[in-house]
Amino acid sequence: MDMGDTQIIVGEDTAARILPYSPQEGINGLIRKSLEAKEFAYCPYSKFRVGAALLAHNGTIFTGCNVENACYNLGVCAERNAISKAVSEGYRTFKAIAIASDLNEQFISPCGGCRQFMREFGTHWEVFLSKPDGSYVEMTVDELLPVSFGPEDLKKKKVFTIQNGY
């Protein structure tokens, strides 16, 4: 897979945030970034670190880690964290995402909520499920969430119209 010219988001200042990223590093570089992002995880409750590295279509990479909260359901997964960072910068189309954890015996897989969150931005971009040694399995969002519901489904004809305007 040719990932083309890519960039890494590294700081707060827009001009200083984008650095050249070698296209030769490709998938392995994206997985390495997800492993690095995992190091920033805030997971005092589950002790389960997850990192993600999201590749936008223009080559920019956004990283994210899981951030837990004492009110458990307010935590944010690494995948949603990275996608939210990208969306907040104006990005809406993605080439790939790599996900990393500390699981040695199996490849990390995104939770159902993250699968649906990724689905919001298309079904045919690549997802790399990895292990700490850098090995990975490649899938698409569609393979992770088959027969999914997405934005285009809201535009389909409905059986009835709600009369009260809601």
N, C-alpha and C positions, 0 to 999 in steps of 0.2 A: 504494500500500500504506500503510495507516495503522499506524504502529508504536506508537501510543499513548504514554502517559507513560513515559519511559525515564530511567534513572539511569546515572551513570558511576562505576566504582570508581576511587578516586584515592589512597588511602592505606592505612595499616596499621590505624588505630583504626576499629572498626566504625562508630561514630557519625559520624566525620569522613569516611568513605569514600564515602558516597553523596551525590551532588549532583544537583539537577534537571537534566534534559536536554530541550531543546525538541523536542516531537514534530514540529514543522514541518521540522526538519532531516532527519528520516526516514532514507532510504537514503543520501543524500549525507553526512549526519552520521556514519553508521556506517562508510562508506568512508573518510571523513576520519580517523576514529579508527584504522582499520587502517593508514592511511598514517603516522600519528603513531607507532603502535606499531612500525612498521618501523624507525624511527630508533634504537630500542634494541637491534636485532638484534646478536648476538654471533656473527660469521661470519668469523673470521680465515682459514679454510681455503677455503671456497667463494667468499667475497666476494659471496654471493647473499643479500640482505636480504629477509626476509618478515615482514609484520605481519598480525595478525588482530584483528578486533573481533567479539565474540560477544554477541548480544542474547538475554537470557533472557526467559521469558514474562512476568515481572513488570516488565520494562523495564530491568533492570540490565544494564550493558555490562561485559564482561570483555575485556581486551586481552591479547595475547600476541605474542611475537616468537620467531624461531628462535634457538636457543642451541646452538652447535656444541661439539665436544669433540675433543681430540687423538686419542682413540680414536673414530674417526668414527661408528661405529654407536651411540654413546651420546648423540648430539645429539638435540635435541627440536625438532620443527617448531612454527611459530607457532600453527597451528590446534590442535594437541594441547596446547600450552602454555595457550592461552586456555580450552579446554574443561576441562582439569585444574584450573585456577584456579577455575572455576565449580563444578565437582563438589566440590572441597575446601571450598566455602562452602555446600554443600547443594543446589545447583541441578541439576536433571535434565532439564528441558524447555527447549527453545530455539526462538526464532522465526526467527533468521537469523544468518549469519556473513558478514562481509566480509573478503576476503583481498587484500593488496596486496604488490607487489614493485617492483623497478626496471625490469622489462621494459616497453619502449616499443612494441614491434611486435606483442605479443600479450597476451592477458589471462592473468594468473597462474592456474594450476590446481593444486589440492591433489594431493599424491602419493597413491599407492594406500593407504598406511598411514593417512593422515589421512582419506581417504574412508571407510575401514572404521571408524575411530575416531568420526567424525561419525555414521555409520550406527548405532552402538550406541545413540544417543539419538533415533532415529526416521528416517523416510525423507522426510517431507513438509515439512521446514523449508527455508527459502530460503538459498541460497549466492550471494553476489555476488562474481564474479571481476572484478578491476579492473586498471586501468593507472594509472600515476602522475598522469595528467591528470584522474583522477576518473571517467573513463568506465568502464562496467561491463557485464557480461553476467549475467543472472539465471538461476539454475537451482535445482533442488531436489537434496537429497541422493540421492533415488531416480534422478534423471537422471544424476548423476555416478557412481553405482554401481548400475546396473540388475541385476536378478536377484541381489540381494545375500543374504548370510547374516547373520542378526541374532539377538538374544536369544530371540525367539519360536521360532526353529528348534530350539533346544535342548530345548524342551518337547514337540516332536512325537514321536509313537510311533516307536520304533526296532525294527529287525528282530530284535535279540537283546539279551540282558542279559549283562553281563560278570559271571562267577561269582565272581571273587576280590575283589569289593567295590570295585574302583576305577572 
